[in-house]
């Protein structure tokens, strides 16, 4: 579960870096927090289904 959370957060951070460096629209902490919430919800769901 931890690796899935870390992988999800790495994808989210990569997207924010892309947005900041390539698209020049800036870093969005709101998006990163939403990614973390989704990753936590997914991890909780998987843990509950086991």
C-alpha positions in Angstrom: 0.0 0.0 0.0 2.8 2.4 0.8 4.4 1.9 -2.6 1.0 2.6 -4.3 0.6 5.8 -2.3 4.2 6.9 -3.1 3.8 6.1 -6.8 0.6 8.1 -7.0 2.2 11.0 -5.3 5.2 10.8 -7.6 2.9 11.0 -10.6 1.1 14.0 -9.1 4.3 15.8 -8.3 5.6 15.1 -11.8 2.5 16.6 -13.2 3.0 19.7 -11.1 6.6 20.0 -12.2 5.4 19.7 -15.8 2.8 22.4 -15.2 5.4 24.7 -13.6 8.3 24.2 -16.0 6.8 23.4 -19.4 3.3 24.8 -19.4 4.4 27.8 -17.2 1.0 27.8 -15.3 2.6 27.4 -11.9 2.6 24.8 -9.1 -0.8 23.9 -7.6 -0.7 22.8 -4.0 -4.5 22.3 -4.3 -4.0 19.7 -7.0 -1.3 18.0 -4.9 -3.5 17.9 -1.9 -6.3 16.4 -4.0 -3.9 13.8 -5.3 -2.9 12.9 -1.7 -6.6 12.7 -0.7 -7.3 10.4 -3.6 -4.3 8.2 -2.8 -5.3 7.9 0.8 -8.9 7.1 -0.1 -7.8 4.4 -2.5 -5.4 2.9 0.0 -8.1 2.8 2.6 -10.5 1.2 0.2 -8.0 -1.5 -0.7 -7.1 -2.1 2.9 -10.8 -2.5 3.8 -11.5 -4.9 0.9 -8.7 -7.3 2.0 
